[in-house]
Structures are given as C-alpha cells and as structure tokens.
Amino acid sequence: MEDRTFALIFHSLRPRGWTSDGGKAFAQQLPGSWILSTGRGTAIYQLDAGGRYVYALDATTSVYQISDAAALLPEPR
C-alpha cells in the first residue's frame, strides 16, 4: 500500500461509539511496531510519540514525519 493512501485511510477512521479526547489516549497507545503482511512482503511501521514513523519493506527503510495536514495535502502535479 502506498504511504499517502495509508495515511488517508488511517486519518479517515471513525470507530462506532468512539468519542474524541483530542487524541490524547490514541497518542499514548499508538507508538510501537505495527506489521502489515501483503502479497509484496511484510511491511513494518514503527511509530513514535512525536508523529515520526519508520517504514520498512524488504531491504528498504524510510523515515517520515507526519501530521494531519501533511497527510491530507493533494499530491503535487
């Protein structure tokens, strides 16, 4: 899955029955390693509390800084 697509899907999630506390509980629970297995291989996302994440797929590793605004910006043409 392409990173921008992942960010758009992730930021659009609205679980039923969930009320916002401004992201405080979510920000405390999100940091850690998350694994996504696909037909292309296994991707690992390592998220920290500062909004930075490391993405690794096979031998490629990338580091990103993400925010709501950056994730939702249109792609440059």
matplotlib code that plots the C-alpha trace (Angstrom):
import matplotlib.pyplot as plt

x = [0.0, 1.3, 2.1, -0.3, -3.2, -2.4, -2.4, -5.7, -7.4, -5.9, -7.0, -10.5, -11.3, -14.2, -14.9, -18.5, -19.2, -15.8, -15.7, -12.7, -10.4, -8.4, -6.2, -4.5, -5.3, -4.7, -1.3, -0.3, -1.3, -0.2, 3.6, 5.2, 5.6, 2.8, 3.1, 1.3, 1.6, 0.8, 1.5, 4.6, 6.0, 5.8, 5.9, 6.8, 5.7, 7.5, 5.7, 6.9, 5.0, 6.3, 4.5, 7.5, 7.5, 9.9, 8.6, 10.4, 9.6, 12.2, 15.6, 14.2, 13.7, 12.3, 11.7, 8.8, 7.3, 3.5, 0.7, -3.0, -2.3, 0.6, -1.2, -4.2, -2.4, -3.0, -0.2, 2.0, 1.3]
y = [0.0, 3.4, 5.7, 8.5, 6.1, 4.6, 8.0, 9.0, 5.8, 5.9, 9.5, 8.8, 6.1, 6.9, 3.8, 3.5, 4.6, 6.4, 9.9, 12.2, 13.3, 15.3, 12.3, 12.0, 8.3, 7.4, 9.2, 7.2, 3.8, 4.2, 4.3, 0.9, -1.5, -2.4, -5.2, -5.3, -8.5, -8.2, -10.1, -7.9, -8.9, -7.8, -4.1, -2.8, 0.6, 1.8, 4.9, 7.2, 9.7, 12.7, 11.8, 10.2, 6.8, 4.4, 2.2, -0.9, -3.3, -5.9, -4.2, -0.6, 1.6, 5.1, 7.7, 10.1, 12.9, 13.0, 15.3, 15.5, 18.4, 16.8, 13.5, 15.1, 17.5, 16.8, 15.2, 17.6, 17.6]
z = [0.0, -0.9, 2.1, 1.1, 0.7, 4.1, 5.7, 4.1, 5.2, 8.7, 9.3, 8.0, 10.6, 12.9, 15.1, 16.2, 19.7, 20.0, 21.4, 21.0, 23.8, 21.4, 20.6, 24.0, 24.6, 21.0, 21.0, 24.1, 22.6, 19.0, 19.4, 18.7, 15.9, 13.5, 10.9, 7.6, 5.5, 1.8, -1.4, -1.8, 1.5, 5.1, 5.9, 9.4, 10.7, 13.8, 15.2, 17.9, 20.1, 18.1, 14.9, 13.2, 11.8, 10.1, 7.3, 6.3, 3.4, 2.4, 2.4, 2.1, 5.1, 5.1, 7.8, 7.7, 9.8, 9.5, 10.6, 9.8, 7.4, 5.7, 5.2, 3.6, 1.2, -2.5, -4.4, -6.4, -10.2]

ax = plt.figure().add_subplot(projection="3d")
ax.plot(x, y, z, "-o")
ax.set_aspect("equal")
plt.show()
